[in-house]
């Protein structure tokens, strides 16, 4: 069974240039369709300016990669269990 390739898209702030901490995942074929270009076979990440990135988040196929900010560093989502 064919498994669709996913691309991680990072938000890029213009004209400053630094990358924000926001990113999302989108199917490669959909991103290529939206951009109108074929991405290189081994490309797994892409950068978009804020307006393009915001538009991308409105698509149902796009999944936002949320990160928790704990103690000055960003970490992936972790489940928390409370002990009472």
C-alpha positions as CSV (number, residue, x, y, z in Angstrom):
1,X,0.0,0.0,0.0
2,X,1.3,3.4,-1.0
3,X,1.9,5.7,2.0
4,X,1.8,9.4,1.2
5,X,4.9,11.5,1.9
6,X,4.5,14.2,4.4
7,X,6.3,17.6,4.3
8,X,7.0,19.7,7.4
9,X,6.3,23.3,6.7
10,X,7.9,26.0,8.9
11,X,6.7,29.5,9.3
12,X,9.3,32.1,8.2
13,X,9.0,35.7,9.2
14,X,9.9,38.3,6.5
15,X,11.9,40.5,6.3
16,X,13.5,39.7,9.6
17,X,14.3,36.1,8.6
18,X,14.2,34.1,11.8
19,X,12.1,31.0,11.8
20,X,9.3,31.0,14.3
21,X,8.4,27.9,16.4
22,X,5.3,27.2,14.3
23,X,5.2,24.3,12.0
24,X,2.7,22.0,10.4
25,X,2.7,18.8,8.3
26,X,1.0,18.5,4.9
27,X,0.9,15.8,2.2
28,X,3.7,16.3,-0.3
29,X,1.5,16.0,-3.3
30,X,-0.9,18.7,-1.9
31,X,1.9,21.1,-1.2
32,X,3.3,20.6,-4.7
33,X,-0.1,21.3,-6.2
34,X,-0.5,24.5,-4.1
35,X,3.0,25.7,-5.1
36,X,2.8,24.6,-8.7
37,X,6.2,23.0,-8.6
38,X,7.6,19.5,-7.9
39,X,9.7,19.3,-4.8
40,X,12.9,17.3,-4.8
41,X,12.4,13.6,-3.9
42,X,14.4,13.8,-0.7
43,X,13.0,17.2,0.5
44,X,11.1,16.8,3.8
45,X,10.9,20.4,5.0
46,X,9.7,23.7,3.5
47,X,9.6,27.3,4.6
48,X,6.7,29.7,4.0
49,X,6.1,33.3,5.0
50,X,3.4,34.1,7.6
51,X,0.5,34.8,5.2
52,X,1.1,31.6,3.2
53,X,1.5,29.6,6.3
54,X,-1.7,30.9,7.8
55,X,-3.6,29.9,4.6
56,X,-2.1,26.5,4.8
57,X,-3.4,25.9,8.3
58,X,-7.0,26.3,7.0
59,X,-6.7,23.2,4.8
60,X,-8.3,20.1,6.4
61,X,-5.3,17.9,5.2
62,X,-2.8,20.1,7.2
63,X,-1.9,19.0,10.7
64,X,-0.4,21.6,13.1
65,X,2.6,20.4,15.0
66,X,2.0,21.9,18.5
67,X,4.8,22.1,21.0
68,X,4.8,22.8,24.7
69,X,7.0,25.5,26.0
70,X,8.4,24.3,29.3
71,X,11.3,25.9,31.1
72,X,12.7,27.9,28.2
73,X,12.8,25.1,25.6
74,X,10.3,23.6,23.3
75,X,9.4,19.9,23.6
76,X,7.1,17.6,21.8
77,X,3.7,16.8,23.2
78,X,3.8,14.5,26.2
79,X,0.9,13.1,28.1
80,X,0.7,14.0,31.7
81,X,-0.8,11.8,34.4
82,X,-1.8,13.3,37.7
83,X,-1.3,11.4,40.9
84,X,-3.6,12.5,43.7
